[in-house]
Amino acid sequence: MIMQTAVRARRPPETVNPFAADVIAGLSVKPKYLPPKYFYDLAGSALFERITHLPEYYPTRSELGLLQKYGPAITSLFPPGCALVEFGAGASTKARILLRAAASVEAYVPIDISGDFLQKDAARLRRDFPHLAIHPVVADFTTMLEPPAEIAAKPRAGFFPGSTIGNFEPHEAAGFLRRAGAILGAGAVFVVGVDLAKSPDILYRAYNDEEGVTAKFNLNLLARINRELGGNFNLEAFEHHAFYNAERSRIEMHLASTKRQKVRLCDTTIEFRAGETIHTENSYKYSIDSFQVLALGSGWSPIKAWTDGLFSVHALRMTEDR
Ligand SMILES: C[S@@+](CC[C@H](N)C(=O)[O-])C[C@H]1O[C@@H](n2cnc3c(N)ncnc32)[C@H](O)[C@@H]1O
């Protein structure tokens, strides 16, 4: 059955806007931080899409190349008649390659926190894959507990591309892999795209593009706070900073205050020193082995990994009986 509207995951009634609560909490501590999931409103998702086309942003090109080359081998691991569940689907560009390579997939479940962007993409998918059941789910995949009812009886394959797993702290990545295992079920195959540690120069350029799109993506977080929470951030008074932290094997993104200033939002005043930053994202870089060790410790058996030396795509199997 093809659904016309996205399922909104149920959450308990709340009196406090969770976005507002997370922003105030993150800006009230030292060092200041904001959770990266809030990058993705409609404007943020569109900016991320632009990032994926930048010459400096090798991860998308690399992963697309791997999926095109090894798509048939990857999808041959999927259980017959399965539902493909994608965590953080974005524009579903990569899923389309797998869906074309896998005749045996009967349903596609794109999950994303960016609801408007997800809806638009689902409409395009329905047009391009008229025989596939598409069940979009607007949800935070870090708190989701089960798959939508429409695919409860189907075997499942999971997909988590874009190295979104690198945005978690390693212990959170392990927790997410366990949660995904519970959602996908015993016997499921999980295809995960993971960026690899490499030359700091290549990494630096990927997050500091000449056109300044990554800077706009980072600053959109403050623009979103202004739009949705009535904040008065002056975007001209903050700068995009991205650098490689070799000790932690991660790219860090920050927004640095160019001067001493006060910002008001939600009846709260936040003070910034000149040069003080808001830490907005980490992107951890793994080796093939270090990711496989993480997966093994989270209930998944590595089956195979494909790489072009820059990026890796892993196939994992859920072996634990849940
Ligand atoms: C790095 S982008 C990857 C997009 C796409 N899968 C790709 O590979 O190009 C991360 C995606 O995950 C979504 N996302 C981030 N955090 C999320 C969360 N906690 N729950 C659900 N979706 C999330 C974003 O909206 C965005 O579409």
The ligand as an SDF file (V2000), in Angstrom:
LIG
                    3D

 27 29  0  0  0  0  0  0  0  0999 V2000
   24.9310   13.9710    6.6150 C   0  0  0  0  0  0  0  0  0  0  0  0
   23.2580   14.0400    6.0470 S   0  0  0  0  0  0  0  0  0  0  0  0
   23.1970   12.5820    5.0180 C   0  0  0  0  0  0  0  0  0  0  0  0
   22.0880   12.6150    4.0010 C   0  0  0  0  0  0  0  0  0  0  0  0
   22.0800   11.4630    3.0060 C   0  0  0  0  0  0  0  0  0  0  0  0
   21.7410   10.1990    3.6490 N   0  0  0  0  0  0  0  0  0  0  0  0
   23.4040   11.3410    2.3040 C   0  0  0  0  0  0  0  0  0  0  0  0
   24.0760   10.3430    2.5060 O   0  0  0  0  0  0  0  0  0  0  0  0
   23.7420   12.2300    1.5180 O   0  0  0  0  0  0  0  0  0  0  0  0
   22.3790   13.5300    7.5050 C   0  0  0  0  0  0  0  0  0  0  0  0
   20.8970   13.3120    7.3130 C   0  0  0  0  0  0  0  0  0  0  0  0
   20.3770   12.7450    8.5070 O   0  0  0  0  0  0  0  0  0  0  0  0
   19.2890   13.5200    8.9940 C   0  0  0  0  0  0  0  0  0  0  0  0
   19.3870   13.4970   10.4510 N   0  0  0  0  0  0  0  0  0  0  0  0
   20.3790   14.0270   11.2240 C   0  0  0  0  0  0  0  0  0  0  0  0
   20.1640   13.7580   12.5240 N   0  0  0  0  0  0  0  0  0  0  0  0
   19.0000   13.0500   12.5780 C   0  0  0  0  0  0  0  0  0  0  0  0
   18.2590   12.4680   13.6430 C   0  0  0  0  0  0  0  0  0  0  0  0
   18.6800   12.5550   14.9110 N   0  0  0  0  0  0  0  0  0  0  0  0
   17.1270   11.7810   13.3460 N   0  0  0  0  0  0  0  0  0  0  0  0
   16.7050   11.6730   12.0430 C   0  0  0  0  0  0  0  0  0  0  0  0
   17.3710   12.2080   10.9920 N   0  0  0  0  0  0  0  0  0  0  0  0
   18.5130   12.8810   11.2550 C   0  0  0  0  0  0  0  0  0  0  0  0
   19.4460   14.8980    8.3890 C   0  0  0  0  0  0  0  0  0  0  0  0
   18.2400   15.5810    8.2650 O   0  0  0  0  0  0  0  0  0  0  0  0
   20.1090   14.5780    7.0410 C   0  0  0  0  0  0  0  0  0  0  0  0
   19.1520   14.3360    6.0390 O   0  0  0  0  0  0  0  0  0  0  0  0
  1  2  1  0
  2  3  1  0
  2 10  1  0
  3  4  1  0
  4  5  1  0
  5  6  1  0
  5  7  1  0
  7  8  2  0
  7  9  1  0
 10 11  1  0
 11 12  1  0
 11 26  1  0
 12 13  1  0
 13 14  1  0
 13 24  1  0
 14 15  1  0
 14 23  1  0
 15 16  2  0
 16 17  1  0
 17 18  1  0
 17 23  2  0
 18 19  1  0
 18 20  2  0
 20 21  1  0
 21 22  2  0
 22 23  1  0
 24 25  1  0
 24 26  1  0
 26 27  1  0
M  CHG  2   2   1   9  -1
M  END
$$$$
